[in-house]
Amino acid sequence: MSMRVLDWQALAGGRIREQTAMTIGVFDGVHRGHQALIAKILRQGLIPTVITFRQSPKRILSPETYRGDIVSLPQKLAIFEDLGVSQTILIDFSENFSTLKGQEFIDALIRWGKLAYLVIGSDFRCGYRLDTDAARISALNADRGVITEVVPPVKEGALPVSSSGIRAAIVAGDFTRARAVLGRNVAIDMEGIPSRAGTEGVVFDLVSSNRVIPPEGRYRVIVYEHRGKNGGTGTEVEISISAGKICIPSDSRVPWQVGYIEFVSL
């Protein structure tokens, strides 16, 4: 059965009928720390549900410093489904939602989302001006009979696994480090990215797609025709990145349609 994707209005409209095990976050990259949270909601015998955002709140609140998304929204949803998530709730970080207090947000998940079990990271905060931390959420839920598990950060060596750390690794071109934290190779979803035919090949504009951009240079990648598990066997080629654009050379070996590219860790 495919994963069900709902928006906040559908949740408020009573579309959820069974008790849920939830985790909440931006989940950019769906790295090993995120995967640890998801693994816990899968073991509860409830409907495993992820609460996340259509766009990163940081991209909306601090566009001048935001380095870009590690994965696209369709890419993120595909990873959730591959991990076994049954249901994802997408939140639009609108002005109205951003003023919601943390307690009001959690109350809504209990009332409309049938929340029975919640797992969050120890550094998790939510609500207007991040007014509610993990300890406060745990206390609120205890009063309402909701089991809450607060987990410490997953570490890679001495450093905590984080999306910001992955962005820094990609920006530095350290795909080996990024792979260790992600648990898989760095991959860019190319579907929907503006492209044009150039003298050397097909040029994709990463800047306009708000993706995190590796440094300029030449890279070995595997090009797949489609996103996800059914993308095919892929074709290994060398691409170039310059001025925020990826150039995939014109070559009969490369699929006519590019779904995503996966950087080969050395």
Backbone torsions as a table, in degrees:
resi	resn	phi	psi	omega
1	MET	NA	134.3	-178.4
2	SER	-76.4	156.1	-179.7
3	MET	-67.3	139.1	177.1
4	ARG	-89.0	133.2	178.9
5	VAL	-117.2	121.5	-179.3
6	LEU	-121.9	159.2	171.3
7	ASP	-103.5	176.2	-175.9
8	TRP	-62.2	-35.5	179.9
9	GLN	-65.3	-37.5	178.2
10	ALA	-66.7	-38.2	177.1
11	LEU	-62.5	-48.5	-179.9
12	ALA	-64.6	-23.2	-179.6
13	GLY	-84.8	7.1	174.7
14	GLY	83.1	25.8	-178.0
15	ARG	-75.7	-14.9	-179.9
16	ILE	-98.4	123.0	-173.3
17	ARG	-113.1	-19.4	-176.3
18	GLU	-113.1	156.4	-179.9
19	GLN	-63.8	143.7	-173.7
20	THR	-122.3	152.8	166.8
21	ALA	-108.9	123.0	-171.0
22	MET	-122.3	153.3	164.0
23	THR	-135.8	153.6	-170.6
24	ILE	-130.4	140.5	174.4
25	GLY	166.1	175.0	175.4
26	VAL	-73.7	-38.5	176.6
27	PHE	58.6	35.5	177.7
28	ASP	-71.0	121.4	-175.9
29	GLY	94.5	-26.2	-174.2
30	VAL	46.2	60.2	-175.7
31	HIS	-80.6	-175.1	-173.6
32	ARG	-61.7	-32.0	175.3
33	GLY	-66.3	-44.4	176.0
34	HIS	-62.1	-41.4	-179.3
35	GLN	-62.6	-33.8	178.0
36	ALA	-65.9	-39.3	177.4
37	LEU	-66.3	-44.3	-179.5
38	ILE	-63.6	-38.5	179.0
39	ALA	-58.4	-34.9	-178.8
40	LYS	-70.4	-39.2	-179.3
41	ILE	-72.4	-19.6	178.9
42	LEU	-75.2	-17.0	-173.6
43	ARG	-100.0	7.9	-171.1
44	GLN	-94.2	-7.8	-176.6
45	GLY	72.2	18.3	178.0
46	LEU	-118.4	-179.4	178.2
47	ILE	-77.1	110.5	-178.3
48	PRO	-71.4	120.4	-170.0
49	THR	-131.3	133.3	175.7
50	VAL	-108.3	132.4	172.6
51	ILE	-103.8	120.7	-179.1
52	THR	-146.1	-172.4	-172.1
53	PHE	-118.4	145.9	174.1
54	ARG	-64.2	-40.6	176.0
55	GLN	-128.9	147.4	177.7
56	SER	-61.6	130.8	175.1
57	PRO	-56.0	-32.5	179.5
58	LYS	-65.4	-34.5	178.4
59	ARG	-65.4	-31.7	-179.6
60	ILE	-83.9	-41.8	-174.8
61	LEU	-83.1	-31.9	-176.8
62	SER	-135.0	61.7	-175.7
63	PRO	-63.1	-26.0	-176.4
64	GLU	-73.7	-21.0	-179.1
65	THR	-113.5	-5.4	-176.8
66	TYR	-76.4	125.3	-174.2
67	ARG	-82.8	-13.3	178.3
68	GLY	121.6	163.5	-179.8
69	ASP	-77.9	142.7	175.2
70	ILE	-77.1	-39.4	177.5
71	VAL	-131.3	155.3	173.8
72	SER	-76.4	166.3	177.3
73	LEU	-61.9	-47.1	177.1
74	PRO	-59.8	-36.9	178.1
75	GLN	-63.5	-44.2	179.4
76	LYS	-61.8	-46.4	-179.4
77	LEU	-62.8	-38.0	178.7
78	ALA	-64.3	-37.7	178.2
79	ILE	-66.9	-44.0	176.5
80	PHE	-54.2	-48.6	-177.0
81	GLU	-63.6	-41.3	178.4
82	ASP	-61.6	-32.4	-179.5
83	LEU	-77.6	-15.3	177.8
84	GLY	109.2	9.2	178.2
85	VAL	-67.6	134.6	-178.5
86	SER	-89.4	-26.0	-169.7
87	GLN	-153.1	135.1	175.5
88	THR	-125.6	134.7	175.4
89	ILE	-106.6	121.0	-180.0
90	LEU	-98.6	128.7	179.7
91	ILE	-107.0	131.6	169.9
92	ASP	-89.2	118.2	-175.0
93	PHE	-78.9	71.3	-178.6
94	SER	-83.8	173.2	178.2
95	GLU	-60.3	-39.5	-179.6
96	ASN	-65.3	-45.5	-178.6
97	PHE	-67.6	-37.2	-176.6
98	SER	-66.1	-17.5	178.6
99	THR	-95.4	2.0	179.4
100	LEU	-72.4	130.5	178.3
101	LYS	-71.6	154.5	-178.3
102	GLY	-58.0	-42.6	-179.5
103	GLN	-64.6	-37.8	178.3
104	GLU	-65.3	-38.7	178.7
105	PHE	-63.3	-48.7	-179.9
106	ILE	-65.0	-40.4	177.7
107	ASP	-59.5	-38.8	179.3
108	ALA	-65.2	-38.8	178.6
109	LEU	-65.2	-36.6	178.9
110	ILE	-71.0	-45.5	-175.1
111	ARG	-72.3	-49.9	-174.8
112	TRP	-94.6	-32.5	-174.8
113	GLY	-92.1	0.3	179.5
114	LYS	54.4	40.3	-177.5
115	LEU	-66.1	123.3	177.5
116	ALA	-119.5	-23.9	179.4
117	TYR	-144.0	134.1	179.7
118	LEU	-131.8	133.7	172.8
119	VAL	-123.5	131.0	-179.5
120	ILE	-140.9	158.7	175.4
121	GLY	-73.7	156.5	-177.3
122	SER	-65.5	-21.5	179.6
123	ASP	-96.3	8.7	-177.3
124	PHE	-71.0	136.9	173.2
125	ARG	-139.8	151.7	177.4
126	CYS	-148.4	173.8	177.2
127	GLY	93.7	171.7	-179.0
128	TYR	-57.8	124.6	-176.2
129	ARG	54.0	31.9	177.9
130	LEU	53.4	50.0	-172.8
131	ASP	-77.8	-7.7	-174.4
132	THR	-130.6	118.9	-179.0
133	ASP	-98.0	-178.9	-175.0
134	ALA	-62.3	-40.3	-179.8
135	ALA	-63.3	-42.1	179.6
136	ARG	-66.1	-41.3	177.6
137	ILE	-60.9	-43.6	179.3
138	SER	-59.8	-42.0	179.4
139	ALA	-67.2	-43.1	178.6
140	LEU	-60.8	-43.5	-178.0
141	ASN	-69.3	-34.2	178.4
142	ALA	-60.3	-38.1	178.9
143	ASP	-67.3	-20.3	-176.9
144	ARG	-108.1	6.1	176.4
145	GLY	77.4	20.8	179.2
146	VAL	-100.3	125.5	178.3
147	ILE	-72.1	129.5	179.1
148	THR	-126.7	129.6	176.9
149	GLU	-116.0	123.9	178.7
150	VAL	-108.6	121.2	-173.4
151	VAL	-114.2	145.4	177.6
152	PRO	-73.1	163.5	-179.9
153	PRO	-63.4	143.6	169.8
154	VAL	-74.3	140.7	-178.3
155	LYS	-115.8	148.3	171.2
156	GLU	-117.5	100.6	-170.1
157	GLY	71.8	-129.9	-179.2
158	ALA	-91.1	-8.1	-173.0
159	LEU	-104.5	141.3	176.1
160	PRO	-68.8	143.5	175.3
161	VAL	-71.0	128.4	-178.5
162	SER	-151.7	155.3	176.5
163	SER	-65.7	-37.5	179.3
164	SER	-63.5	-36.7	177.4
165	GLY	-65.9	-37.3	178.1
166	ILE	-67.1	-43.0	177.4
167	ARG	-58.0	-45.4	-179.4
168	ALA	-60.9	-40.0	179.9
169	ALA	-66.0	-42.0	-179.9
170	ILE	-66.4	-44.0	179.3
171	VAL	-61.2	-32.1	178.3
172	ALA	-84.4	-6.4	-178.0
173	GLY	77.4	18.1	-178.9
174	ASP	-92.8	79.4	-176.4
175	PHE	-74.4	-22.7	176.2
176	THR	-67.6	-45.3	176.7
177	ARG	-63.1	-45.0	-179.7
178	ALA	-60.9	-41.1	179.6
179	ARG	-62.7	-40.7	-178.8
180	ALA	-61.8	-35.0	-177.4
181	VAL	-84.6	-36.3	179.7
182	LEU	-76.1	-32.5	-172.6
183	GLY	84.2	11.3	178.4
184	ARG	-164.8	168.8	178.2
185	ASN	-67.5	151.1	171.9
186	VAL	-64.7	132.3	179.2
187	ALA	-137.1	139.5	178.2
188	ILE	-111.3	124.2	176.0
189	ASP	-74.1	115.8	-175.8
190	MET	-93.4	-10.5	-178.4
191	GLU	-67.1	127.3	179.0
192	GLY	90.4	-8.2	178.0
193	ILE	-79.4	129.1	-180.0
194	PRO	-56.3	137.4	-178.7
195	SER	-140.1	160.6	176.5
196	ARG	-150.0	157.6	176.6
197	ALA	-81.8	127.0	177.6
198	GLY	-112.2	-179.0	-178.8
199	THR	-68.0	-28.3	-176.9
200	GLU	-105.1	-8.9	-179.0
201	GLY	160.5	-154.9	179.3
202	VAL	-95.7	128.4	-175.6
203	VAL	-107.8	127.0	179.9
204	PHE	-111.1	133.0	-176.2
205	ASP	-93.7	96.9	-179.4
206	LEU	-70.7	-32.0	-176.9
207	VAL	-57.8	-44.9	-177.2
208	SER	-70.1	-15.1	-177.2
209	SER	-97.1	0.9	179.0
210	ASN	58.4	39.7	174.8
211	ARG	-99.6	152.1	172.6
212	VAL	-67.4	136.3	-169.8
213	ILE	-113.6	125.5	174.0
214	PRO	-65.2	163.4	179.3
215	PRO	-67.8	162.4	178.7
216	GLU	-61.9	143.4	179.7
217	GLY	154.4	-171.3	179.2
218	ARG	-113.9	139.3	-173.6
219	TYR	-138.4	147.0	170.2
220	ARG	-85.6	126.5	179.4
221	VAL	-136.2	163.4	169.8
222	ILE	-107.4	124.3	-178.6
223	VAL	-98.3	127.2	178.7
224	TYR	-113.5	148.0	-178.2
225	GLU	-75.0	-32.9	-178.3
226	HIS	-130.6	158.7	175.1
227	ARG	-76.9	145.2	171.2
228	GLY	93.0	-168.4	-173.0
229	LYS	-62.0	-29.8	-175.0
230	ASN	-95.9	26.8	-179.0
231	GLY	-75.0	-8.0	-178.7
232	GLY	96.4	-172.6	-177.4
233	THR	-78.1	-23.9	178.4
234	GLY	84.9	160.6	-179.6
235	THR	-128.0	126.1	-179.6
236	GLU	-85.3	126.2	-179.9
237	VAL	-142.4	172.9	173.8
238	GLU	-105.6	128.4	178.1
239	ILE	-114.7	168.3	174.2
240	SER	-125.4	147.7	175.8
241	ILE	-122.7	128.5	179.7
242	SER	-152.9	133.5	177.0
243	ALA	53.0	39.2	177.2
244	GLY	75.4	16.0	-178.9
245	LYS	-125.2	142.4	175.9
246	ILE	-102.3	130.4	175.2
247	CYS	-112.2	118.7	174.6
248	ILE	-100.8	119.5	-173.0
249	PRO	-63.1	147.5	174.9
250	SER	-70.1	119.3	-176.0
251	ASP	-158.0	136.3	-177.8
252	SER	-63.0	-19.3	-179.2
253	ARG	-76.7	-23.6	-176.2
254	VAL	-80.3	135.1	178.7
255	PRO	-55.3	144.9	179.3
256	TRP	-58.4	-38.2	178.6
257	GLN	-112.2	130.2	-178.8
258	VAL	-100.4	118.1	178.8
259	GLY	-90.3	-51.1	174.3
260	TYR	-158.1	160.9	177.4
261	ILE	-121.7	141.9	-178.5
262	GLU	-118.4	123.1	-179.5
263	PHE	-75.8	133.4	-178.1
264	VAL	-85.8	116.9	179.2
265	SER	-73.2	133.9	-179.2
266	LEU	-95.5	NA	NA
